[in-house]
Amino acid sequence: MEDQPISSGPPWWWCLDHAAVEGRDGCANTVRLGPYETYADAARALELAAERTEAWDHDPKWSDNPDG
């Protein structure tokens, strides 16, 4: 993982265009995931998104299937 920049503090975003963590002054929000409270969470944004998607796929409250 790259070093955390000193000049920028939370929140953090994951930039999809650059595959990198960015601070407030990064790319447009349309190409980023976040915000995240920590640099480490932003760095694993894709992993967190996959974990959340997997959880939602098995959550009956989010099911599109009327039978559960």
C-alpha positions in Angstrom: 0.0 0.0 0.0 1.2 3.5 -0.8 2.1 5.9 2.0 -0.6 8.1 3.4 -0.3 11.7 2.3 0.5 14.1 5.1 -1.2 17.1 3.6 -4.7 15.6 3.4 -6.9 14.3 6.2 -10.2 12.4 6.3 -12.4 11.8 4.6 -10.8 9.6 2.0 -12.1 8.3 -1.4 -11.0 5.5 -3.7 -10.6 6.8 -7.3 -11.7 4.3 -9.9 -9.9 6.2 -12.7 -6.5 6.2 -11.0 -6.9 3.2 -8.7 -5.7 5.3 -5.8 -6.8 6.8 -2.5 -7.6 10.5 -2.8 -8.4 13.3 -0.3 -11.1 15.9 -0.6 -9.5 17.6 -3.6 -9.4 14.5 -5.8 -11.4 13.5 -8.8 -15.1 14.1 -9.2 -17.3 12.0 -7.0 -18.8 10.2 -10.0 -15.5 8.3 -10.4 -14.9 7.6 -6.7 -16.1 5.4 -3.9 -16.5 6.9 -0.5 -16.1 8.8 1.6 -14.3 6.6 4.1 -13.2 7.7 7.5 -9.7 6.1 7.3 -7.1 5.9 4.5 -6.9 2.2 5.1 -10.6 1.7 4.5 -10.5 3.8 1.3 -7.5 1.7 0.1 -9.7 -1.4 0.4 -12.8 0.2 -1.0 -13.3 -2.5 -3.7 -12.9 -5.3 -1.2 -15.4 -3.5 1.2 -17.9 -3.1 -1.7 -17.6 -6.8 -2.6 -18.2 -7.8 1.0 -21.3 -5.5 1.3 -22.7 -6.8 -2.0 -22.3 -10.4 -0.8 -24.0 -9.5 2.5 -26.9 -7.8 0.7 -27.2 -10.7 -1.7 -28.1 -12.9 1.3 -30.2 -10.4 3.2 -34.0 -11.0 2.9 -34.7 -7.3 3.3 -32.8 -6.6 0.1 -34.1 -9.6 -1.9 -36.0 -9.0 -5.2 -37.3 -12.5 -4.9 -40.9 -12.4 -3.4 -40.4 -15.8 -1.9 -37.4 -14.5 0.1 
